[in-house]
């Protein structure tokens, strides 16, 4: 019986080994499958990273293109503003030159008129000075006459007072 148990033991060991070998083969197949899956996933990750890097690069290029386009638009706007300003300056310059010519002509005309008036005013100025001199002498003469008038008024008053006194004295003498 021992032999039987031993044989049974060996048979179970053999079956166990077969089963373990099958399990080992399954595990190895699963391991290979997992390795294959892992390799595929790593390959997918690498591909995705490449795509991500490429998209980032494209996005950066797009962003750079946008920045360049924005800078070009800003420069274009500045240039347009410069052109507008230059046109304004040119128009202003033309207007100012035309205005300057007309004002220069007007100034020459007015200067000539001023010279003519100055020439015409010279005899009037001489006449004015003569009249001012006459006025001053008239004032001085009037002041002298006022002083003389006051003096004569005082003399006449004194004479009248003297006459009144003489008359009163005569009247007093005549009646007494």
Buried (B, 14 or more C-beta within 10 A) or exposed (E): EEEEEEEEEEEEEEEEEEEEEEEEEEEEEEEEEEEEEEEEEEEEEEEEEEEEEEEEEEEEEEEEEEEEEEEEEEEEEEEEEEEEEEEEEEEEEEEEEEEEEEEEEEEEEEEEEEEEEEEEEEEEEEEEEEEEEEEEEEEEEEEEEEEEEEEEEEEEEEEEEEEEEEEEEEEEEEEE
